[in-house]
Every structure is written in C-alpha cells, then in structure tokens.
Amino acid sequence: MKSASEELKKLRLMAEKSLIKTDQLDKVLAQVETSLERTEARKILDKKHK
C-alpha cells in the first residue's frame, strides 16, 4: 500500500497539471473571443462605409 505522503504528491501533481491546462484553455478562449470581436467590429465598419 502506498503511503499517504506518496498519494498526496500524486494528487498534487494531478491538480497542478489540471490547473495548467485550465490556464491554457482560458488563454485560448480569450484569444478566440478577441478574434471574434475584431471580426464583428470589421463587419460593422464595412457596413458603415458602404
């Protein structure tokens, strides 16, 4: 049987990896949102200039 210390280390690593993935996902989603907002703004400007 694994010691409690080993289990805690394993759980800590899993949590850290999960947080890193979450942070990366948040960054990608923010980039996508920004891109969509820019595209929408361009469409509005193009309509105004026509």
mmCIF file of the N, C-alpha and C atoms, coordinates in Angstrom:
data_MODEL
# 
_entry.id   MODEL 
# 
loop_
_atom_site.group_PDB 
_atom_site.id 
_atom_site.type_symbol 
_atom_site.label_atom_id 
_atom_site.label_alt_id 
_atom_site.label_comp_id 
_atom_site.label_asym_id 
_atom_site.label_entity_id 
_atom_site.label_seq_id 
_atom_site.pdbx_PDB_ins_code 
_atom_site.Cartn_x 
_atom_site.Cartn_y 
_atom_site.Cartn_z 
_atom_site.occupancy 
_atom_site.B_iso_or_equiv 
_atom_site.pdbx_formal_charge 
_atom_site.auth_seq_id 
_atom_site.auth_comp_id 
_atom_site.auth_asym_id 
_atom_site.auth_atom_id 
_atom_site.pdbx_PDB_model_num 
ATOM 1   N N  . MET A 1 1  ? 0.833   -1.186 0.000   1.00 0.00 ? 1  MET A N  1 
ATOM 2   C CA . MET A 1 1  ? 0.000   0.000  0.000   1.00 0.00 ? 1  MET A CA 1 
ATOM 3   C C  . MET A 1 1  ? 0.879   1.251  0.000   1.00 0.00 ? 1  MET A C  1 
ATOM 4   N N  . LYS A 1 2  ? 0.470   2.248  -0.777  1.00 0.00 ? 2  LYS A N  1 
ATOM 5   C CA . LYS A 1 2  ? 1.238   3.482  -0.859  1.00 0.00 ? 2  LYS A CA 1 
ATOM 6   C C  . LYS A 1 2  ? 1.048   4.297  0.405   1.00 0.00 ? 2  LYS A C  1 
ATOM 7   N N  . SER A 1 3  ? 2.088   5.028  0.734   1.00 0.00 ? 3  SER A N  1 
ATOM 8   C CA . SER A 1 3  ? 1.983   5.871  1.915   1.00 0.00 ? 3  SER A CA 1 
ATOM 9   C C  . SER A 1 3  ? 1.122   7.094  1.595   1.00 0.00 ? 3  SER A C  1 
ATOM 10  N N  . ALA A 1 4  ? 0.620   7.713  2.623   1.00 0.00 ? 4  ALA A N  1 
ATOM 11  C CA . ALA A 1 4  ? -0.212  8.905  2.446   1.00 0.00 ? 4  ALA A CA 1 
ATOM 12  C C  . ALA A 1 4  ? 0.581   10.016 1.773   1.00 0.00 ? 4  ALA A C  1 
ATOM 13  N N  . SER A 1 5  ? 1.869   10.104 2.100   1.00 0.00 ? 5  SER A N  1 
ATOM 14  C CA . SER A 1 5  ? 2.722   11.130 1.515   1.00 0.00 ? 5  SER A CA 1 
ATOM 15  C C  . SER A 1 5  ? 2.838   10.944 0.002   1.00 0.00 ? 5  SER A C  1 
ATOM 16  N N  . GLU A 1 6  ? 3.012   9.705  -0.431  1.00 0.00 ? 6  GLU A N  1 
ATOM 17  C CA . GLU A 1 6  ? 3.111   9.427  -1.863  1.00 0.00 ? 6  GLU A CA 1 
ATOM 18  C C  . GLU A 1 6  ? 1.795   9.748  -2.572  1.00 0.00 ? 6  GLU A C  1 
ATOM 19  N N  . GLU A 1 7  ? 0.704   9.412  -1.960  1.00 0.00 ? 7  GLU A N  1 
ATOM 20  C CA . GLU A 1 7  ? -0.607  9.701  -2.539  1.00 0.00 ? 7  GLU A CA 1 
ATOM 21  C C  . GLU A 1 7  ? -0.822  11.210 -2.654  1.00 0.00 ? 7  GLU A C  1 
ATOM 22  N N  . LEU A 1 8  ? -0.430  11.948 -1.621  1.00 0.00 ? 8  LEU A N  1 
ATOM 23  C CA . LEU A 1 8  ? -0.573  13.407 -1.655  1.00 0.00 ? 8  LEU A CA 1 
ATOM 24  C C  . LEU A 1 8  ? 0.274   14.022 -2.772  1.00 0.00 ? 8  LEU A C  1 
ATOM 25  N N  . LYS A 1 9  ? 1.493   13.514 -2.948  1.00 0.00 ? 9  LYS A N  1 
ATOM 26  C CA . LYS A 1 9  ? 2.353   14.005 -4.025  1.00 0.00 ? 9  LYS A CA 1 
ATOM 27  C C  . LYS A 1 9  ? 1.701   13.753 -5.379  1.00 0.00 ? 9  LYS A C  1 
ATOM 28  N N  . LYS A 1 10 ? 1.150   12.562 -5.543  1.00 0.00 ? 10 LYS A N  1 
ATOM 29  C CA . LYS A 1 10 ? 0.490   12.202 -6.796  1.00 0.00 ? 10 LYS A CA 1 
ATOM 30  C C  . LYS A 1 10 ? -0.709  13.123 -7.049  1.00 0.00 ? 10 LYS A C  1 
ATOM 31  N N  . LEU A 1 11 ? -1.522  13.342 -6.041  1.00 0.00 ? 11 LEU A N  1 
ATOM 32  C CA . LEU A 1 11 ? -2.684  14.203 -6.181  1.00 0.00 ? 11 LEU A CA 1 
ATOM 33  C C  . LEU A 1 11 ? -2.290  15.650 -6.468  1.00 0.00 ? 11 LEU A C  1 
ATOM 34  N N  . ARG A 1 12 ? -1.216  16.100 -5.831  1.00 0.00 ? 12 ARG A N  1 
ATOM 35  C CA . ARG A 1 12 ? -0.737  17.463 -6.067  1.00 0.00 ? 12 ARG A CA 1 
ATOM 36  C C  . ARG A 1 12 ? -0.308  17.637 -7.525  1.00 0.00 ? 12 ARG A C  1 
ATOM 37  N N  . LEU A 1 13 ? 0.417   16.661 -8.059  1.00 0.00 ? 13 LEU A N  1 
ATOM 38  C CA . LEU A 1 13 ? 0.848   16.732 -9.453  1.00 0.00 ? 13 LEU A CA 1 
ATOM 39  C C  . LEU A 1 13 ? -0.352  16.753 -10.400 1.00 0.00 ? 13 LEU A C  1 
ATOM 40  N N  . MET A 1 14 ? -1.342  15.931 -10.113 1.00 0.00 ? 14 MET A N  1 
ATOM 41  C CA . MET A 1 14 ? -2.542  15.896 -10.934 1.00 0.00 ? 14 MET A CA 1 
ATOM 42  C C  . MET A 1 14 ? -3.259  17.245 -10.899 1.00 0.00 ? 14 MET A C  1 
ATOM 43  N N  . ALA A 1 15 ? -3.343  17.832 -9.732  1.00 0.00 ? 15 ALA A N  1 
ATOM 44  C CA . ALA A 1 15 ? -4.013  19.128 -9.588  1.00 0.00 ? 15 ALA A CA 1 
ATOM 45  C C  . ALA A 1 15 ? -3.249  20.216 -10.334 1.00 0.00 ? 15 ALA A C  1 
ATOM 46  N N  . GLU A 1 16 ? -1.916  20.203 -10.227 1.00 0.00 ? 16 GLU A N  1 
ATOM 47  C CA . GLU A 1 16 ? -1.107  21.204 -10.912 1.00 0.00 ? 16 GLU A CA 1 
ATOM 48  C C  . GLU A 1 16 ? -1.266  21.088 -12.420 1.00 0.00 ? 16 GLU A C  1 
ATOM 49  N N  . LYS A 1 17 ? -1.259  19.872 -12.941 1.00 0.00 ? 17 LYS A N  1 
ATOM 50  C CA . LYS A 1 17 ? -1.437  19.673 -14.382 1.00 0.00 ? 17 LYS A CA 1 
ATOM 51  C C  . LYS A 1 17 ? -2.809  20.165 -14.821 1.00 0.00 ? 17 LYS A C  1 
ATOM 52  N N  . SER A 1 18 ? -3.806  19.915 -14.006 1.00 0.00 ? 18 SER A N  1 
ATOM 53  C CA . SER A 1 18 ? -5.162  20.361 -14.317 1.00 0.00 ? 18 SER A CA 1 
ATOM 54  C C  . SER A 1 18 ? -5.237  21.882 -14.354 1.00 0.00 ? 18 SER A C  1 
ATOM 55  N N  . LEU A 1 19 ? -4.594  22.541 -13.399 1.00 0.00 ? 19 LEU A N  1 
ATOM 56  C CA . LEU A 1 19 ? -4.601  24.000 -13.354 1.00 0.00 ? 19 LEU A CA 1 
ATOM 57  C C  . LEU A 1 19 ? -3.887  24.588 -14.558 1.00 0.00 ? 19 LEU A C  1 
ATOM 58  N N  . ILE A 1 20 ? -2.781  23.966 -14.956 1.00 0.00 ? 20 ILE A N  1 
ATOM 59  C CA . ILE A 1 20 ? -2.051  24.451 -16.123 1.00 0.00 ? 20 ILE A CA 1 
ATOM 60  C C  . ILE A 1 20 ? -2.932  24.348 -17.358 1.00 0.00 ? 20 ILE A C  1 
ATOM 61  N N  . LYS A 1 21 ? -3.614  23.223 -17.517 1.00 0.00 ? 21 LYS A N  1 
ATOM 62  C CA . LYS A 1 21 ? -4.497  23.053 -18.669 1.00 0.00 ? 21 LYS A CA 1 
ATOM 63  C C  . LYS A 1 21 ? -5.621  24.078 -18.633 1.00 0.00 ? 21 LYS A C  1 
ATOM 64  N N  . THR A 1 22 ? -6.161  24.326 -17.471 1.00 0.00 ? 22 THR A N  1 
ATOM 65  C CA . THR A 1 22 ? -7.241  25.296 -17.346 1.00 0.00 ? 22 THR A CA 1 
ATOM 66  C C  . THR A 1 22 ? -6.746  26.684 -17.729 1.00 0.00 ? 22 THR A C  1 
ATOM 67  N N  . ASP A 1 23 ? -5.561  27.033 -17.286 1.00 0.00 ? 23 ASP A N  1 
ATOM 68  C CA . ASP A 1 23 ? -4.987  28.341 -17.598 1.00 0.00 ? 23 ASP A CA 1 
ATOM 69  C C  . ASP A 1 23 ? -4.768  28.469 -19.107 1.00 0.00 ? 23 ASP A C  1 
ATOM 70  N N  . GLN A 1 24 ? -4.243  27.409 -19.718 1.00 0.00 ? 24 GLN A N  1 
ATOM 71  C CA . GLN A 1 24 ? -4.014  27.431 -21.160 1.00 0.00 ? 24 GLN A CA 1 
ATOM 72  C C  . GLN A 1 24 ? -5.336  27.541 -21.909 1.00 0.00 ? 24 GLN A C  1 
ATOM 73  N N  . LEU A 1 25 ? -6.326  26.822 -21.455 1.00 0.00 ? 25 LEU A N  1 
ATOM 74  C CA . LEU A 1 25 ? -7.642  26.874 -22.084 1.00 0.00 ? 25 LEU A CA 1 
ATOM 75  C C  . LEU A 1 25 ? -8.237  28.274 -21.977 1.00 0.00 ? 25 LEU A C  1 
ATOM 76  N N  . ASP A 1 26 ? -8.112  28.892 -20.817 1.00 0.00 ? 26 ASP A N  1 
ATOM 77  C CA . ASP A 1 26 ? -8.607  30.261 -20.629 1.00 0.00 ? 26 ASP A CA 1 
ATOM 78  C C  . ASP A 1 26 ? -7.932  31.228 -21.599 1.00 0.00 ? 26 ASP A C  1 
ATOM 79  N N  . LYS A 1 27 ? -6.629  31.069 -21.789 1.00 0.00 ? 27 LYS A N  1 
ATOM 80  C CA . LYS A 1 27 ? -5.903  31.945 -22.708 1.00 0.00 ? 27 LYS A CA 1 
ATOM 81  C C  . LYS A 1 27 ? -6.386  31.762 -24.141 1.00 0.00 ? 27 LYS A C  1 
ATOM 82  N N  . VAL A 1 28 ? -6.558  30.510 -24.548 1.00 0.00 ? 28 VAL A N  1 
ATOM 83  C CA . VAL A 1 28 ? -7.021  30.239 -25.913 1.00 0.00 ? 28 VAL A CA 1 
ATOM 84  C C  . VAL A 1 28 ? -8.428  30.788 -26.117 1.00 0.00 ? 28 VAL A C  1 
ATOM 85  N N  . LEU A 1 29 ? -9.302  30.582 -25.141 1.00 0.00 ? 29 LEU A N  1 
ATOM 86  C CA . LEU A 1 29 ? -10.667 31.095 -25.259 1.00 0.00 ? 29 LEU A CA 1 
ATOM 87  C C  . LEU A 1 29 ? -10.679 32.615 -25.335 1.00 0.00 ? 29 LEU A C  1 
ATOM 88  N N  . ALA A 1 30 ? -9.820  33.266 -24.586 1.00 0.00 ? 30 ALA A N  1 
ATOM 89  C CA . ALA A 1 30 ? -9.730  34.722 -24.631 1.00 0.00 ? 30 ALA A CA 1 
ATOM 90  C C  . ALA A 1 30 ? -9.257  35.184 -26.009 1.00 0.00 ? 30 ALA A C  1 
ATOM 91  N N  . GLN A 1 31 ? -8.311  34.466 -26.595 1.00 0.00 ? 31 GLN A N  1 
ATOM 92  C CA . GLN A 1 31 ? -7.826  34.812 -27.932 1.00 0.00 ? 31 GLN A CA 1 
ATOM 93  C C  . GLN A 1 31 ? -8.928  34.644 -28.973 1.00 0.00 ? 31 GLN A C  1 
ATOM 94  N N  . VAL A 1 32 ? -9.685  33.573 -28.859 1.00 0.00 ? 32 VAL A N  1 
ATOM 95  C CA . VAL A 1 32 ? -10.785 33.328 -29.792 1.00 0.00 ? 32 VAL A CA 1 
ATOM 96  C C  . VAL A 1 32 ? -11.837 34.423 -29.652 1.00 0.00 ? 32 VAL A C  1 
ATOM 97  N N  . GLU A 1 33 ? -12.171 34.753 -28.427 1.00 0.00 ? 33 GLU A N  1 
ATOM 98  C CA . GLU A 1 33 ? -13.165 35.800 -28.188 1.00 0.00 ? 33 GLU A CA 1 
ATOM 99  C C  . GLU A 1 33 ? -12.713 37.134 -28.771 1.00 0.00 ? 33 GLU A C  1 
ATOM 100 N N  . THR A 1 34 ? -11.455 37.469 -28.580 1.00 0.00 ? 34 THR A N  1 
ATOM 101 C CA . THR A 1 34 ? -10.907 38.716 -29.119 1.00 0.00 ? 34 THR A CA 1 
ATOM 102 C C  . THR A 1 34 ? -10.968 38.714 -30.643 1.00 0.00 ? 34 THR A C  1 
ATOM 103 N N  . SER A 1 35 ? -10.618 37.606 -31.225 1.00 0.00 ? 35 SER A N  1 
ATOM 104 C CA . SER A 1 35 ? -10.651 37.488 -32.672 1.00 0.00 ? 35 SER A CA 1 
ATOM 105 C C  . SER A 1 35 ? -12.075 37.670 -33.208 1.00 0.00 ? 35 SER A C  1 
ATOM 106 N N  . LEU A 1 36 ? -13.032 37.045 -32.549 1.00 0.00 ? 36 LEU A N  1 
ATOM 107 C CA . LEU A 1 36 ? -14.428 37.181 -32.967 1.00 0.00 ? 36 LEU A CA 1 
ATOM 108 C C  . LEU A 1 36 ? -14.918 38.622 -32.831 1.00 0.00 ? 36 LEU A C  1 
ATOM 109 N N  . GLU A 1 37 ? -14.524 39.274 -31.750 1.00 0.00 ? 37 GLU A N  1 
ATOM 110 C CA . GLU A 1 37 ? -14.922 40.672 -31.546 1.00 0.00 ? 37 GLU A CA 1 
ATOM 111 C C  . GLU A 1 37 ? -14.340 41.569 -32.630 1.00 0.00 ? 37 GLU A C  1 
ATOM 112 N N  . ARG A 1 38 ? -13.083 41.323 -33.015 1.00 0.00 ? 38 ARG A N  1 
ATOM 113 C CA . ARG A 1 38 ? -12.456 42.122 -34.073 1.00 0.00 ? 38 ARG A CA 1 
ATOM 114 C C  . ARG A 1 38 ? -13.160 41.901 -35.406 1.00 0.00 ? 38 ARG A C  1 
ATOM 115 N N  . THR A 1 39 ? -13.474 40.652 -35.690 1.00 0.00 ? 39 THR A N  1 
ATOM 116 C CA . THR A 1 39 ? -14.168 40.335 -36.940 1.00 0.00 ? 39 THR A CA 1 
ATOM 117 C C  . THR A 1 39 ? -15.526 41.024 -36.992 1.00 0.00 ? 39 THR A C  1 
ATOM 118 N N  . GLU A 1 40 ? -16.240 40.979 -35.882 1.00 0.00 ? 40 GLU A N  1 
ATOM 119 C CA . GLU A 1 40 ? -17.553 41.619 -35.811 1.00 0.00 ? 40 GLU A CA 1 
ATOM 120 C C  . GLU A 1 40 ? -17.422 43.138 -35.978 1.00 0.00 ? 40 GLU A C  1 
ATOM 121 N N  . ALA A 1 41 ? -16.411 43.715 -35.357 1.00 0.00 ? 41 ALA A N  1 
ATOM 122 C CA . ALA A 1 41 ? -16.192 45.162 -35.473 1.00 0.00 ? 41 ALA A CA 1 
ATOM 123 C C  . ALA A 1 41 ? -15.876 45.542 -36.916 1.00 0.00 ? 41 ALA A C  1 
ATOM 124 N N  . ARG A 1 42 ? -15.082 44.710 -37.611 1.00 0.00 ? 42 ARG A N  1 
ATOM 125 C CA . ARG A 1 42 ? -14.770 44.980 -39.020 1.00 0.00 ? 42 ARG A CA 1 
ATOM 126 C C  . ARG A 1 42 ? -16.037 44.933 -39.873 1.00 0.00 ? 42 ARG A C  1 
ATOM 127 N N  . LYS A 1 43 ? -16.888 43.968 -39.612 1.00 0.00 ? 43 LYS A N  1 
ATOM 128 C CA . LYS A 1 43 ? -18.138 43.849 -40.373 1.00 0.00 ? 43 LYS A CA 1 
ATOM 129 C C  . LYS A 1 43 ? -18.988 45.103 -40.192 1.00 0.00 ? 43 LYS A C  1 
ATOM 130 N N  . ILE A 1 44 ? -19.069 45.586 -38.963 1.00 0.00 ? 44 ILE A N  1 
ATOM 131 C CA . ILE A 1 44 ? -19.859 46.788 -38.679 1.00 0.00 ? 44 ILE A CA 1 
ATOM 132 C C  . ILE A 1 44 ? -19.264 47.994 -39.401 1.00 0.00 ? 44 ILE A C  1 
ATOM 133 N N  . LEU A 1 45 ? -17.933 48.130 -39.354 1.00 0.00 ? 45 LEU A N  1 
ATOM 134 C CA . LEU A 1 45 ? -17.275 49.251 -40.037 1.00 0.00 ? 45 LEU A CA 1 
ATOM 135 C C  . LEU A 1 45 ? -17.475 49.168 -41.537 1.00 0.00 ? 45 LEU A C  1 
ATOM 136 N N  . ASP A 1 46 ? -17.381 47.952 -42.087 1.00 0.00 ? 46 ASP A N  1 
ATOM 137 C CA . ASP A 1 46 ? -17.571 47.784 -43.527 1.00 0.00 ? 46 ASP A CA 1 
ATOM 138 C C  . ASP A 1 46 ? -18.993 48.180 -43.932 1.00 0.00 ? 46 ASP A C  1 
ATOM 139 N N  . LYS A 1 47 ? -19.969 47.848 -43.128 1.00 0.00 ? 47 LYS A N  1 
ATOM 140 C CA . LYS A 1 47 ? -21.365 48.213 -43.429 1.00 0.00 ? 47 LYS A CA 1 
ATOM 141 C C  . LYS A 1 47 ? -21.547 49.724 -43.389 1.00 0.00 ? 47 LYS A C  1 
ATOM 142 N N  . LYS A 1 48 ? -20.865 50.396 -42.459 1.00 0.00 ? 48 LYS A N  1 
ATOM 143 C CA . LYS A 1 48 ? -20.985 51.844 -42.333 1.00 0.00 ? 48 LYS A CA 1 
ATOM 144 C C  . LYS A 1 48 ? -20.370 52.558 -43.527 1.00 0.00 ? 48 LYS A C  1 
ATOM 145 N N  . HIS A 1 49 ? -19.302 51.975 -44.100 1.00 0.00 ? 49 HIS A N  1 
ATOM 146 C CA . HIS A 1 49 ? -18.601 52.619 -45.204 1.00 0.00 ? 49 HIS A CA 1 
ATOM 147 C C  . HIS A 1 49 ? -19.248 52.329 -46.556 1.00 0.00 ? 49 HIS A C  1 
ATOM 148 N N  . LYS A 1 50 ? -20.230 51.474 -46.610 1.00 0.00 ? 50 LYS A N  1 
ATOM 149 C CA . LYS A 1 50 ? -20.889 51.154 -47.899 1.00 0.00 ? 50 LYS A CA 1 
ATOM 150 C C  . LYS A 1 50 ? -22.033 52.072 -48.164 1.00 0.00 ? 50 LYS A C  1 
# 
